[in-house]
Amino acid sequence: AAGYFPGGPNAPAIAACDRDSSVTIAPRGAFTTNYLPDFEYRSDSALGFATSNHLVVFNPGSRDASVAIQILFEDKPPRTAAVRVPASSSVEMDHRKWPVDANTRFGLVLTSDEPVIAQATIGWSNTFNNYSDTARARDGGPPRGPRPRRR
């Protein structure tokens, strides 16, 4: 958990609790750069398999945050994206909003004008990232195999 404590120019900016519930005070300017390495976007239309990469950016502060996203690749020049995160809220976005090609490994560097906390997740689907209620796997069945019958 983390919280923003506004104050004078020498006041602490962020208080965070670690897994042992001890409080750490970070200096002003902390949490304005986040590194999220080792993403992978895989897509195989023949199998219907695809991965999806999600990013959640939390802004605990009282001012909106402008976040620049630099996307670093193994084999080509970096690309960029951006997101605005309103004060006291979070924004979720996935790889479809980033300039990322299929079958690519990459990492993210987030730079913000306000302290933010970033979390990344990688998921997979066997419906080629179709999340609709009518999504079907390549064999025509439900996305994760037959559902158990209720008794």
Salt bridges, closest charged atoms under 4 A:
ASP38 OD1 - ARG105 NH2 2.51
GLU40 OE2 - ARG42 NE 2.62
GLU74 OE2 - ARG105 NE 3.34
GLU92 OE2 - HIS54 ND1 2.64
ASP94 OD2 - ARG96 NH2 2.66
ASP101 OD2 - LYS76 NZ 2.93
ASP101 OD2 - ARG79 NH2 3.56
GLU114 OE2 - ARG63 NE 3.00
